[in-house]
Amino acid sequence: MSMQRHVPVLLNEVVDALAPRAGGRYLDGTFGAGGYTTAMLDRADCEVIAIDRDPDAIAAGRALAERYAPRLRLIEGRFGDMADLLSAEGVEDVDGVTLDLGVSSMQFDRAERGFSFRNSGPLDMRMEKNGPSAADLVNTAEEADLADIFWRYGEERKSRRVAHAIVERRREQKIETTGELAEIVRRAVGPSARDESDPATRAFQALRIAVNDELGELERGLAAAQSVLAPGGRLAVVSFHSLEDRAVKDFVRARSGRTPSPSRHAPPRGEEQAATLRDLSRKPVLPSDAEIAANPRSRSARLRVAERLEGGRA
C-alpha cells in the first residue's frame, strides 16, 4: 500500500493549531498514511505517538517510523483507548492530539476493503479487519434496524424504502458485494435533481459508521483526549459530515462551559461544571477554494480546535 496516495485535509491548519514545539510530545490518533504525523515531525524536533485501528496502516507506516526514529512510535489500536495505550507506553500526557475522522483514502480506494461502491468489491467496511462486516449486517439485521441505521447515521430520507428493498433482495440471494448493494439502494432511492452525490452514498456512510461504531468511538476519543492533554495542550479534530461535527461541537461547548440552558423559563440546573477546555474555533475552519479544487474530498471537511485549561482533566 502506497503511503503517497492520501492527501491530508486542512494539513497546515491542523499543524498550525497544534503548534508543535521542540521537546513536545503529540498524539496522532488516526495515523492513516502519516500526513499529519510527518508534518508535525518536520515542523519541530518533537515526538509523535501515532495510533491507528487499521493493521494495514500500521504495517505501511513502519518505513516512516524508521525514518523518524526514535521520534515516532506507532501503536495499533483505537483512539478511544488512547489513555490506556499511552499508559502502556509509559506516557502520562501529551501536548496535542489530532483526530482525522472517518475513512481514509487508502481504505476508500481499495475495492477489497469494501468501503466504496466506485469499484465493486466484497461488502466488508471493517477498519480493523475483524468482527461483523457490512455484509453480515445487511444480510441478518431486522428491517426496522436497517432503516434506523440509514436514518440515524446516513440521514437518508428514504431509509425505510431502502431497508425494505434490501430485505426483499436478500430473500432471493445473499448480498455480498458493494456493487450489488449500491444498485439496490439506487433503485430504492431514485434520482434527485437536488443531490449531486450518488444516491447510494448516504446508505454506505451509515453502514460504515454502524460497522465500526464510529460515533461511539468519537465520544470515547474526545473524552480520552481531554484526559491525556497537558495544560495548554491542543485538540484538533477534522470531521467530514454533520453527525461528527455536531458531536465535536457539542463536546467542546459543554467542556468550555457554554452548554446552553434548555429554556430561559426552565429552573436553574444547579452548579455548573467548571470549564475544562477553551474553545479556539467558535466556528469550524473550512478548506480554502484552492484546497477543494486540488482535493475534492476536502470539500466537506470541518476543523475544530480546543485547548485544555489548567486543572481540567475530567
C-alpha positions, 0 to 999 in steps of 0.5 A: 500500500502506497503511503503517497496516495492520501492527501491530508485535509486542512494539513497546515491548519491542523499543524498550525493549531497544534503548534508543535514545539521542540521537546513536545510530545503529540498524539496522532490518533488516526495515523492513516498514511502519516500526513499529519504525523510527518508534518508535525515531525518536520515542523519541530524536533518533537515526538509523535505517538501515532495510533491507528485501528487499521493493521494495514496502516500500521504495517505501511507506516513502519518505513516512516517510523524508521525514518523518524526514529526514535521520534515516532512510535506507532501503536495499533489500536483505537483512539478511544483507548488512547489513555490506556495505550499511552499508559502502556507506553509509559506516557502520562500526557501529551501536548496535542492530539489530532483526530482525522475522522472517518475513512481514509483514502487508502481504505476508500480506494481499495475495492477489497476493503469494501468501503466504496461502491466506485469499484465493486468489491466484497461488502466488508467496511471493517477498519480493523479487519475483524468482527461483523462486516457490512455484509453480515449486517445487511444480510441478518439485521431486522428491517426496522434496524436497517432503516434506523441505521440509514436514518440515524447515521446516513440521514437518508430520507428514504431509509425505510424504502431502502431497508425494505428493498434490501430485505426483499433482495436478500430473500432471493440471494445473499448480498455480498458485494458493494456493487450489488448493494449500491444498485439496490439502494439506487433503485430504492432511492431514485434520482434527485435533481437536488443531490449531486452525490450518488444516491447510494452514498448516504446508505454506505456512510451509515453502514460504515459508521454502524460497522465500526461504531464510529460515533461511539468511538468519537465520544470515547476519543474526545473524552480520552483526549481531554484526559491525556492533554497537558495544560495548554495542550491542543485538540484538533479534530477534522470531521467530514459530515454533520453527525461528527461535527455536531458531536465535536461541537457539542463536546467542546461547548459543554467542556468550555462551559457554554452548554446552553440552558434548555429554556430561559423559563426552565429552573436553574440546573444547579452548579455548573461544571467548571470549564475544562477546555477553551474553545479556539474555533467558535466556528469550524475552519473550512478548506480554502477554494484552492484546497477543494479544487486540488482535493475534492474530498476536502470539500466537506471537511470541518476543523475544530480546535480546543485547548485544555485549561489548567486543572481540567482533566475530567 
